[in-house]
Amino acid sequence: MLSLNDLEKEYLELEKENFPDGKRIKFIANLGASSEIAYHYELICKEWQEGWQLNLESSFDRHGGAGLEFLFERLAKKSDQKLKIETIYLIAQILTKSKHRDFYTAFCDRLIPQITSFSETNDAFRRKLIIALGWVGTLEQIEILISEMLESKDSLCRAWAAASLMQMSFHRASQEILRDKTKAAFLQSISNEKELYTCAVMIEAAQNLFGKKWISSSAAQNQEAEKIEKARKMAIRFLDKN
């Protein structure tokens, strides 16, 4: 395990060399294996502020419950909205890897009010909060995501809300109850969606939730209009059945 001094030296060398992949990956592993939680978070915040894509946060889950407790303490102190929302998203990401841990449910329950407290924020941040809610939310938060899917003016917010409803079934919500509570909303959103990519994401989310196969991931990603429209018709036919 490297000391703070060792990690600081290693980081300065990486910065001078413009973060070459091999050394950066080794450094990320060293950060996660260390007990220097505050230093690790400090570097992640610097990465967020600079707009870099270094992936330093990818080993933060190795700090376990102590790391999550630290992030919640930082959330209470941070006033900068960007850093708060990025921290919320990081906690949610860590929790998706921690479903087997005894602290999982308690930390998820603590994070939900942090996510739902942001009623006013820009679309880019809102998308992150919607994704995070899909990872940690329960059946009580379904209506928030349905409302985003049906009513948001931002097409990606609508898309990620649909994907997050599906994600709930892999995390903390019963698939059967989710199907029952979201069927009408998926029918309405897929029927009315004008944006091709958003519609494709909605169809893909619904097919995963309801165990169907209407569209391939590649057709959705490549925005293949003919295949999306064909899938839309099949999805509507299924969802419209009582």
ChimeraX commands (.cxc) that place a marker at each C-alpha (Angstrom):
marker #1 position 0.00,0.00,0.00 radius 0.5
marker #1 position 1.48,3.35,-1.05 radius 0.5
marker #1 position 1.72,6.30,1.32 radius 0.5
marker #1 position 0.24,9.73,0.54 radius 0.5
marker #1 position 3.73,10.98,-0.32 radius 0.5
marker #1 position 4.26,8.11,-2.79 radius 0.5
marker #1 position 0.89,8.70,-4.44 radius 0.5
marker #1 position 1.53,12.43,-4.77 radius 0.5
marker #1 position 4.91,11.76,-6.43 radius 0.5
marker #1 position 3.36,9.22,-8.79 radius 0.5
marker #1 position 0.60,11.66,-9.77 radius 0.5
marker #1 position 3.04,14.48,-10.51 radius 0.5
marker #1 position 5.05,12.17,-12.77 radius 0.5
marker #1 position 1.87,11.10,-14.56 radius 0.5
marker #1 position 0.82,14.72,-15.05 radius 0.5
marker #1 position 4.23,15.58,-16.58 radius 0.5
marker #1 position 3.88,12.65,-19.01 radius 0.5
marker #1 position 0.25,13.55,-19.87 radius 0.5
marker #1 position -1.23,10.45,-18.17 radius 0.5
marker #1 position -0.06,7.54,-20.38 radius 0.5
marker #1 position -2.61,4.68,-20.24 radius 0.5
marker #1 position -0.47,1.91,-18.73 radius 0.5
marker #1 position 0.89,4.04,-15.86 radius 0.5
marker #1 position -2.48,5.71,-15.30 radius 0.5
marker #1 position -4.25,2.33,-14.91 radius 0.5
marker #1 position -1.61,1.21,-12.39 radius 0.5
marker #1 position -2.01,4.50,-10.49 radius 0.5
marker #1 position -5.82,4.08,-10.38 radius 0.5
marker #1 position -5.35,0.63,-8.83 radius 0.5
marker #1 position -2.86,2.06,-6.28 radius 0.5
marker #1 position -5.34,4.81,-5.31 radius 0.5
marker #1 position -8.10,2.25,-4.69 radius 0.5
marker #1 position -5.79,0.00,-2.66 radius 0.5
marker #1 position -4.59,2.90,-0.47 radius 0.5
marker #1 position -6.22,4.29,2.67 radius 0.5
marker #1 position -5.89,7.85,1.28 radius 0.5
marker #1 position -9.62,8.37,0.64 radius 0.5
marker #1 position -9.51,12.18,0.87 radius 0.5
marker #1 position -6.61,12.42,-1.60 radius 0.5
marker #1 position -8.36,10.05,-4.03 radius 0.5
marker #1 position -11.51,12.20,-3.93 radius 0.5
marker #1 position -9.48,15.41,-4.31 radius 0.5
marker #1 position -7.99,14.07,-7.56 radius 0.5
marker #1 position -11.42,12.96,-8.82 radius 0.5
marker #1 position -12.79,16.49,-8.16 radius 0.5
marker #1 position -9.85,17.97,-10.06 radius 0.5
marker #1 position -10.62,15.62,-12.97 radius 0.5
marker #1 position -14.30,16.71,-12.99 radius 0.5
marker #1 position -13.41,20.40,-12.85 radius 0.5
marker #1 position -10.85,20.12,-15.65 radius 0.5
marker #1 position -13.21,18.02,-17.80 radius 0.5
marker #1 position -10.63,15.22,-18.11 radius 0.5
marker #1 position -11.49,11.56,-18.80 radius 0.5
marker #1 position -8.91,9.83,-16.59 radius 0.5
marker #1 position -11.31,7.34,-14.93 radius 0.5
marker #1 position -9.73,7.93,-11.50 radius 0.5
marker #1 position -13.11,7.24,-9.85 radius 0.5
marker #1 position -13.22,3.66,-11.17 radius 0.5
marker #1 position -11.34,2.25,-8.13 radius 0.5
marker #1 position -13.09,4.33,-5.44 radius 0.5
marker #1 position -15.44,1.41,-4.67 radius 0.5
marker #1 position -12.43,-0.40,-3.17 radius 0.5
marker #1 position -12.61,1.97,-0.17 radius 0.5
marker #1 position -15.86,0.17,0.78 radius 0.5
marker #1 position -18.27,1.57,3.36 radius 0.5
marker #1 position -15.66,4.04,4.68 radius 0.5
marker #1 position -15.33,5.53,1.19 radius 0.5
marker #1 position -19.10,5.93,0.84 radius 0.5
marker #1 position -19.38,7.50,4.31 radius 0.5
marker #1 position -16.65,9.97,3.28 radius 0.5
marker #1 position -18.57,10.87,0.08 radius 0.5
marker #1 position -21.77,11.51,2.05 radius 0.5
marker #1 position -19.84,13.81,4.41 radius 0.5
marker #1 position -18.50,15.70,1.39 radius 0.5
marker #1 position -22.02,15.97,-0.08 radius 0.5
marker #1 position -23.17,17.71,3.10 radius 0.5
marker #1 position -20.32,20.26,2.82 radius 0.5
marker #1 position -20.18,20.93,-0.95 radius 0.5
marker #1 position -22.00,23.99,-2.27 radius 0.5
marker #1 position -20.87,23.73,-5.92 radius 0.5
marker #1 position -23.78,22.11,-7.81 radius 0.5
marker #1 position -21.57,20.35,-10.38 radius 0.5
marker #1 position -19.42,18.69,-7.69 radius 0.5
marker #1 position -22.50,17.71,-5.67 radius 0.5
marker #1 position -24.21,16.04,-8.64 radius 0.5
marker #1 position -21.01,14.33,-9.80 radius 0.5
marker #1 position -20.55,13.01,-6.22 radius 0.5
marker #1 position -24.15,11.74,-6.13 radius 0.5
marker #1 position -23.54,9.97,-9.45 radius 0.5
marker #1 position -20.28,8.45,-8.15 radius 0.5
marker #1 position -22.03,7.11,-5.00 radius 0.5
marker #1 position -24.78,5.58,-7.16 radius 0.5
marker #1 position -22.17,3.99,-9.47 radius 0.5
marker #1 position -20.37,2.46,-6.48 radius 0.5
marker #1 position -23.65,1.15,-5.08 radius 0.5
marker #1 position -24.44,-0.66,-8.35 radius 0.5
marker #1 position -21.24,-2.68,-7.71 radius 0.5
marker #1 position -22.11,-3.22,-4.02 radius 0.5
marker #1 position -25.46,-5.04,-4.08 radius 0.5
marker #1 position -23.92,-7.94,-2.13 radius 0.5
marker #1 position -22.58,-5.69,0.67 radius 0.5
marker #1 position -24.38,-5.29,3.99 radius 0.5
marker #1 position -24.34,-1.49,3.72 radius 0.5
marker #1 position -26.07,-1.46,0.29 radius 0.5
marker #1 position -29.71,-0.78,1.31 radius 0.5
marker #1 position -28.92,1.86,3.95 radius 0.5
marker #1 position -26.68,3.88,1.63 radius 0.5
marker #1 position -29.20,3.64,-1.24 radius 0.5
marker #1 position -31.91,4.97,1.08 radius 0.5
marker #1 position -29.64,7.85,2.15 radius 0.5
marker #1 position -28.86,8.78,-1.45 radius 0.5
marker #1 position -32.46,8.96,-2.76 radius 0.5
marker #1 position -33.36,12.27,-1.00 radius 0.5
marker #1 position -30.07,13.76,-2.23 radius 0.5
marker #1 position -31.09,12.92,-5.82 radius 0.5
marker #1 position -34.69,14.11,-5.51 radius 0.5
marker #1 position -33.68,17.40,-3.81 radius 0.5
marker #1 position -32.52,18.80,-7.17 radius 0.5
marker #1 position -35.80,19.99,-8.68 radius 0.5
marker #1 position -34.08,22.76,-10.68 radius 0.5
marker #1 position -30.90,21.99,-12.60 radius 0.5
marker #1 position -29.69,21.97,-16.19 radius 0.5
marker #1 position -30.46,19.07,-18.55 radius 0.5
marker #1 position -26.94,17.56,-18.49 radius 0.5
marker #1 position -27.01,17.28,-14.68 radius 0.5
marker #1 position -30.64,16.13,-14.71 radius 0.5
marker #1 position -29.72,13.20,-17.00 radius 0.5
marker #1 position -27.13,12.04,-14.44 radius 0.5
marker #1 position -29.63,12.29,-11.59 radius 0.5
marker #1 position -32.20,10.28,-13.60 radius 0.5
marker #1 position -29.63,7.52,-14.25 radius 0.5
marker #1 position -28.60,7.49,-10.57 radius 0.5
marker #1 position -32.24,7.17,-9.49 radius 0.5
marker #1 position -32.63,4.08,-11.69 radius 0.5
marker #1 position -29.68,2.49,-9.88 radius 0.5
marker #1 position -30.74,3.18,-6.29 radius 0.5
marker #1 position -34.46,3.99,-6.39 radius 0.5
marker #1 position -37.37,1.86,-5.17 radius 0.5
marker #1 position -40.99,1.50,-6.31 radius 0.5
marker #1 position -41.69,4.79,-4.49 radius 0.5
marker #1 position -39.64,6.68,-7.10 radius 0.5
marker #1 position -41.33,5.15,-10.18 radius 0.5
marker #1 position -43.66,8.13,-10.64 radius 0.5
marker #1 position -40.69,10.55,-10.80 radius 0.5
marker #1 position -39.17,8.59,-13.68 radius 0.5
marker #1 position -42.51,8.13,-15.46 radius 0.5
marker #1 position -43.08,11.88,-15.26 radius 0.5
marker #1 position -39.61,12.54,-16.77 radius 0.5
marker #1 position -40.22,9.98,-19.54 radius 0.5
marker #1 position -43.58,11.51,-20.49 radius 0.5
marker #1 position -43.07,15.20,-19.82 radius 0.5
marker #1 position -39.40,16.25,-19.98 radius 0.5
marker #1 position -38.59,18.72,-22.75 radius 0.5
marker #1 position -35.10,17.19,-23.10 radius 0.5
marker #1 position -35.06,14.10,-25.35 radius 0.5
marker #1 position -32.16,12.46,-23.47 radius 0.5
marker #1 position -33.90,12.98,-20.12 radius 0.5
marker #1 position -36.90,11.14,-21.59 radius 0.5
marker #1 position -34.63,8.37,-22.94 radius 0.5
marker #1 position -32.66,7.89,-19.70 radius 0.5
marker #1 position -35.88,7.91,-17.65 radius 0.5
marker #1 position -37.12,4.95,-19.72 radius 0.5
marker #1 position -33.76,3.17,-19.33 radius 0.5
marker #1 position -33.79,3.90,-15.58 radius 0.5
marker #1 position -37.23,2.34,-15.13 radius 0.5
marker #1 position -35.78,-0.82,-16.69 radius 0.5
marker #1 position -32.63,-0.55,-14.51 radius 0.5
marker #1 position -34.80,-0.52,-11.38 radius 0.5
marker #1 position -35.78,-4.13,-12.15 radius 0.5
marker #1 position -32.09,-5.16,-11.88 radius 0.5
marker #1 position -31.63,-3.37,-8.57 radius 0.5
marker #1 position -34.27,-2.61,-5.95 radius 0.5
marker #1 position -37.72,-2.97,-7.55 radius 0.5
marker #1 position -39.83,-6.03,-8.32 radius 0.5
marker #1 position -39.97,-6.66,-12.06 radius 0.5
marker #1 position -43.59,-7.78,-11.87 radius 0.5
marker #1 position -44.77,-4.63,-10.09 radius 0.5
marker #1 position -42.65,-2.44,-12.40 radius 0.5
marker #1 position -44.28,-4.01,-15.45 radius 0.5
marker #1 position -47.72,-3.39,-14.02 radius 0.5
marker #1 position -47.01,0.23,-13.04 radius 0.5
marker #1 position -45.15,1.29,-16.21 radius 0.5
marker #1 position -47.00,-0.49,-19.05 radius 0.5
marker #1 position -49.41,2.38,-19.80 radius 0.5
marker #1 position -46.61,4.97,-19.56 radius 0.5
marker #1 position -44.38,3.03,-21.97 radius 0.5
marker #1 position -47.32,2.73,-24.40 radius 0.5
marker #1 position -47.92,6.49,-24.26 radius 0.5
marker #1 position -44.26,7.51,-24.54 radius 0.5
marker #1 position -43.36,5.06,-27.35 radius 0.5
marker #1 position -46.53,6.03,-29.29 radius 0.5
marker #1 position -45.87,9.78,-29.02 radius 0.5
marker #1 position -42.06,10.07,-29.15 radius 0.5
marker #1 position -40.83,12.14,-32.13 radius 0.5
marker #1 position -37.06,11.77,-31.61 radius 0.5
marker #1 position -35.86,8.59,-33.30 radius 0.5
marker #1 position -32.99,7.77,-30.89 radius 0.5
marker #1 position -35.13,8.46,-27.81 radius 0.5
marker #1 position -37.89,6.26,-29.17 radius 0.5
marker #1 position -35.36,3.46,-29.80 radius 0.5
marker #1 position -34.06,3.69,-26.21 radius 0.5
marker #1 position -37.64,3.55,-24.88 radius 0.5
marker #1 position -38.42,0.48,-27.00 radius 0.5
marker #1 position -35.21,-1.24,-25.88 radius 0.5
marker #1 position -35.95,-0.45,-22.21 radius 0.5
marker #1 position -39.51,-1.79,-22.54 radius 0.5
marker #1 position -38.42,-4.98,-24.33 radius 0.5
marker #1 position -35.88,-5.72,-21.58 radius 0.5
marker #1 position -38.44,-5.08,-18.86 radius 0.5
marker #1 position -41.18,-7.14,-20.52 radius 0.5
marker #1 position -38.92,-9.92,-21.85 radius 0.5
marker #1 position -39.52,-9.21,-25.57 radius 0.5
marker #1 position -37.29,-8.78,-28.64 radius 0.5
marker #1 position -38.46,-5.92,-30.87 radius 0.5
marker #1 position -35.19,-4.19,-31.76 radius 0.5
marker #1 position -31.44,-4.91,-31.71 radius 0.5
marker #1 position -29.05,-2.67,-29.78 radius 0.5
marker #1 position -27.16,-1.91,-33.00 radius 0.5
marker #1 position -30.35,-0.76,-34.80 radius 0.5
marker #1 position -31.15,1.49,-31.82 radius 0.5
marker #1 position -27.62,2.94,-31.61 radius 0.5
marker #1 position -27.40,3.47,-35.38 radius 0.5
marker #1 position -30.86,5.07,-35.43 radius 0.5
marker #1 position -32.09,2.82,-38.26 radius 0.5
marker #1 position -35.45,4.47,-38.96 radius 0.5
marker #1 position -37.17,1.54,-40.69 radius 0.5
marker #1 position -36.26,-0.94,-37.94 radius 0.5
marker #1 position -37.20,1.51,-35.18 radius 0.5
marker #1 position -40.62,2.19,-36.72 radius 0.5
marker #1 position -41.24,-1.56,-37.18 radius 0.5
marker #1 position -40.24,-2.14,-33.52 radius 0.5
marker #1 position -42.47,0.75,-32.42 radius 0.5
marker #1 position -45.51,-0.94,-34.04 radius 0.5
marker #1 position -44.71,-4.28,-32.34 radius 0.5
marker #1 position -44.16,-2.62,-28.96 radius 0.5
marker #1 position -47.43,-0.68,-29.20 radius 0.5
marker #1 position -49.34,-3.82,-30.20 radius 0.5
marker #1 position -48.00,-5.65,-27.13 radius 0.5
marker #1 position -48.34,-2.78,-24.65 radius 0.5
marker #1 position -51.88,-1.99,-25.81 radius 0.5
marker #1 position -53.12,-5.45,-24.84 radius 0.5
marker #1 position -54.98,-5.61,-21.51 radius 0.5
marker link #1:1,2 radius 0.2
marker link #1:2,3 radius 0.2
marker link #1:3,4 radius 0.2
marker link #1:4,5 radius 0.2
marker link #1:5,6 radius 0.2
marker link #1:6,7 radius 0.2
marker link #1:7,8 radius 0.2
marker link #1:8,9 radius 0.2
marker link #1:9,10 radius 0.2
marker link #1:10,11 radius 0.2
marker link #1:11,12 radius 0.2
marker link #1:12,13 radius 0.2
marker link #1:13,14 radius 0.2
marker link #1:14,15 radius 0.2
marker link #1:15,16 radius 0.2
marker link #1:16,17 radius 0.2
marker link #1:17,18 radius 0.2
marker link #1:18,19 radius 0.2
marker link #1:19,20 radius 0.2
marker link #1:20,21 radius 0.2
marker link #1:21,22 radius 0.2
marker link #1:22,23 radius 0.2
marker link #1:23,24 radius 0.2
marker link #1:24,25 radius 0.2
marker link #1:25,26 radius 0.2
marker link #1:26,27 radius 0.2
marker link #1:27,28 radius 0.2
marker link #1:28,29 radius 0.2
marker link #1:29,30 radius 0.2
marker link #1:30,31 radius 0.2
marker link #1:31,32 radius 0.2
marker link #1:32,33 radius 0.2
marker link #1:33,34 radius 0.2
marker link #1:34,35 radius 0.2
marker link #1:35,36 radius 0.2
marker link #1:36,37 radius 0.2
marker link #1:37,38 radius 0.2
marker link #1:38,39 radius 0.2
marker link #1:39,40 radius 0.2
marker link #1:40,41 radius 0.2
marker link #1:41,42 radius 0.2
marker link #1:42,43 radius 0.2
marker link #1:43,44 radius 0.2
marker link #1:44,45 radius 0.2
marker link #1:45,46 radius 0.2
marker link #1:46,47 radius 0.2
marker link #1:47,48 radius 0.2
marker link #1:48,49 radius 0.2
marker link #1:49,50 radius 0.2
marker link #1:50,51 radius 0.2
marker link #1:51,52 radius 0.2
marker link #1:52,53 radius 0.2
marker link #1:53,54 radius 0.2
marker link #1:54,55 radius 0.2
marker link #1:55,56 radius 0.2
marker link #1:56,57 radius 0.2
marker link #1:57,58 radius 0.2
marker link #1:58,59 radius 0.2
marker link #1:59,60 radius 0.2
marker link #1:60,61 radius 0.2
marker link #1:61,62 radius 0.2
marker link #1:62,63 radius 0.2
marker link #1:63,64 radius 0.2
marker link #1:64,65 radius 0.2
marker link #1:65,66 radius 0.2
marker link #1:66,67 radius 0.2
marker link #1:67,68 radius 0.2
marker link #1:68,69 radius 0.2
marker link #1:69,70 radius 0.2
marker link #1:70,71 radius 0.2
marker link #1:71,72 radius 0.2
marker link #1:72,73 radius 0.2
marker link #1:73,74 radius 0.2
marker link #1:74,75 radius 0.2
marker link #1:75,76 radius 0.2
marker link #1:76,77 radius 0.2
marker link #1:77,78 radius 0.2
marker link #1:78,79 radius 0.2
marker link #1:79,80 radius 0.2
marker link #1:80,81 radius 0.2
marker link #1:81,82 radius 0.2
marker link #1:82,83 radius 0.2
marker link #1:83,84 radius 0.2
marker link #1:84,85 radius 0.2
marker link #1:85,86 radius 0.2
marker link #1:86,87 radius 0.2
marker link #1:87,88 radius 0.2
marker link #1:88,89 radius 0.2
marker link #1:89,90 radius 0.2
marker link #1:90,91 radius 0.2
marker link #1:91,92 radius 0.2
marker link #1:92,93 radius 0.2
marker link #1:93,94 radius 0.2
marker link #1:94,95 radius 0.2
marker link #1:95,96 radius 0.2
marker link #1:96,97 radius 0.2
marker link #1:97,98 radius 0.2
marker link #1:98,99 radius 0.2
marker link #1:99,100 radius 0.2
marker link #1:100,101 radius 0.2
marker link #1:101,102 radius 0.2
marker link #1:102,103 radius 0.2
marker link #1:103,104 radius 0.2
marker link #1:104,105 radius 0.2
marker link #1:105,106 radius 0.2
marker link #1:106,107 radius 0.2
marker link #1:107,108 radius 0.2
marker link #1:108,109 radius 0.2
marker link #1:109,110 radius 0.2
marker link #1:110,111 radius 0.2
marker link #1:111,112 radius 0.2
marker link #1:112,113 radius 0.2
marker link #1:113,114 radius 0.2
marker link #1:114,115 radius 0.2
marker link #1:115,116 radius 0.2
marker link #1:116,117 radius 0.2
marker link #1:117,118 radius 0.2
marker link #1:118,119 radius 0.2
marker link #1:119,120 radius 0.2
marker link #1:120,121 radius 0.2
marker link #1:121,122 radius 0.2
marker link #1:122,123 radius 0.2
marker link #1:123,124 radius 0.2
marker link #1:124,125 radius 0.2
marker link #1:125,126 radius 0.2
marker link #1:126,127 radius 0.2
marker link #1:127,128 radius 0.2
marker link #1:128,129 radius 0.2
marker link #1:129,130 radius 0.2
marker link #1:130,131 radius 0.2
marker link #1:131,132 radius 0.2
marker link #1:132,133 radius 0.2
marker link #1:133,134 radius 0.2
marker link #1:134,135 radius 0.2
marker link #1:135,136 radius 0.2
marker link #1:136,137 radius 0.2
marker link #1:137,138 radius 0.2
marker link #1:138,139 radius 0.2
marker link #1:139,140 radius 0.2
marker link #1:140,141 radius 0.2
marker link #1:141,142 radius 0.2
marker link #1:142,143 radius 0.2
marker link #1:143,144 radius 0.2
marker link #1:144,145 radius 0.2
marker link #1:145,146 radius 0.2
marker link #1:146,147 radius 0.2
marker link #1:147,148 radius 0.2
marker link #1:148,149 radius 0.2
marker link #1:149,150 radius 0.2
marker link #1:150,151 radius 0.2
marker link #1:151,152 radius 0.2
marker link #1:152,153 radius 0.2
marker link #1:153,154 radius 0.2
marker link #1:154,155 radius 0.2
marker link #1:155,156 radius 0.2
marker link #1:156,157 radius 0.2
marker link #1:157,158 radius 0.2
marker link #1:158,159 radius 0.2
marker link #1:159,160 radius 0.2
marker link #1:160,161 radius 0.2
marker link #1:161,162 radius 0.2
marker link #1:162,163 radius 0.2
marker link #1:163,164 radius 0.2
marker link #1:164,165 radius 0.2
marker link #1:165,166 radius 0.2
marker link #1:166,167 radius 0.2
marker link #1:167,168 radius 0.2
marker link #1:168,169 radius 0.2
marker link #1:169,170 radius 0.2
marker link #1:170,171 radius 0.2
marker link #1:171,172 radius 0.2
marker link #1:172,173 radius 0.2
marker link #1:173,174 radius 0.2
marker link #1:174,175 radius 0.2
marker link #1:175,176 radius 0.2
marker link #1:176,177 radius 0.2
marker link #1:177,178 radius 0.2
marker link #1:178,179 radius 0.2
marker link #1:179,180 radius 0.2
marker link #1:180,181 radius 0.2
marker link #1:181,182 radius 0.2
marker link #1:182,183 radius 0.2
marker link #1:183,184 radius 0.2
marker link #1:184,185 radius 0.2
marker link #1:185,186 radius 0.2
marker link #1:186,187 radius 0.2
marker link #1:187,188 radius 0.2
marker link #1:188,189 radius 0.2
marker link #1:189,190 radius 0.2
marker link #1:190,191 radius 0.2
marker link #1:191,192 radius 0.2
marker link #1:192,193 radius 0.2
marker link #1:193,194 radius 0.2
marker link #1:194,195 radius 0.2
marker link #1:195,196 radius 0.2
marker link #1:196,197 radius 0.2
marker link #1:197,198 radius 0.2
marker link #1:198,199 radius 0.2
marker link #1:199,200 radius 0.2
marker link #1:200,201 radius 0.2
marker link #1:201,202 radius 0.2
marker link #1:202,203 radius 0.2
marker link #1:203,204 radius 0.2
marker link #1:204,205 radius 0.2
marker link #1:205,206 radius 0.2
marker link #1:206,207 radius 0.2
marker link #1:207,208 radius 0.2
marker link #1:208,209 radius 0.2
marker link #1:209,210 radius 0.2
marker link #1:210,211 radius 0.2
marker link #1:211,212 radius 0.2
marker link #1:212,213 radius 0.2
marker link #1:213,214 radius 0.2
marker link #1:214,215 radius 0.2
marker link #1:215,216 radius 0.2
marker link #1:216,217 radius 0.2
marker link #1:217,218 radius 0.2
marker link #1:218,219 radius 0.2
marker link #1:219,220 radius 0.2
marker link #1:220,221 radius 0.2
marker link #1:221,222 radius 0.2
marker link #1:222,223 radius 0.2
marker link #1:223,224 radius 0.2
marker link #1:224,225 radius 0.2
marker link #1:225,226 radius 0.2
marker link #1:226,227 radius 0.2
marker link #1:227,228 radius 0.2
marker link #1:228,229 radius 0.2
marker link #1:229,230 radius 0.2
marker link #1:230,231 radius 0.2
marker link #1:231,232 radius 0.2
marker link #1:232,233 radius 0.2
marker link #1:233,234 radius 0.2
marker link #1:234,235 radius 0.2
marker link #1:235,236 radius 0.2
marker link #1:236,237 radius 0.2
marker link #1:237,238 radius 0.2
marker link #1:238,239 radius 0.2
marker link #1:239,240 radius 0.2
marker link #1:240,241 radius 0.2
marker link #1:241,242 radius 0.2
view
